[in-house]
Amino acid sequence: MSSRIIAVDPFDLVVFGGAGDLAYRKLLPALYHRHRDGQLPSVARIIGVSRRGMTDDEYRSATRSALEQHVPAREREGTNIETFLRRLHFVSVDAQSESGWPDLAKVLKAGEDRIRAFYLAVGPELFGVISAKIGAHGLVTPNTRVIIEKPIGHDLASARAVNDAVGEVFDENQIYRIDPYLGKETVQNL
């Protein structure tokens, strides 16, 4: 069986929780592998978002450390790390206040015509809050997607509340609900 590379349209991936454990341990290493394998368009940007105050260079340095820890040395060859790190940007945003949202809007302005995906690597209690702020700041375009991880809420009522809050900003065809447990090592032997 042969593999083929499927062309990916230019995109901006905005990772809320971009300076958190999930991003450093799983998301950024996976994106690095896609970059290394030539599966990301040259103009694709990855924008980490967190409450932490951090510059682009500090974010790139922290990501470099995470890649050194979570990607085997044999997979970090050549200039791949350096070219991947140049894709990374960081914006400090407080999801529950107005702090940083204008800065995020300014960064995204440069890619208005691209696919824009918001990955919410945060607790489900923030899914609705972040979605509302994304909408209120005019960051939703026809090419916008939002990715949320299950479990969504802690019971049926809270799951419905989260889905309703996200659905007030995004059309159903823009919402991607993923199950991170399907990719975990302990589930692979089922």
JOZIDA-V874779 format. One record per helix or strand of 3 or more residues. SS is the DSSP state (a for helix, b for strand). FROM is the first residue (numbers start at 0). TO is the last residue. If there is no record, write none. Layout:
SS&FROM&TO, SS&FROM&TO
//
This chain:
b&10&15, a&20&35, b&44&49, a&55&69, a&72&74, a&79&84, b&87&91, a&100&108, b&114&119, a&123&135, b&143&148, a&155&166, a&171&173, b&174&177, a&179&182, a&184&186
//
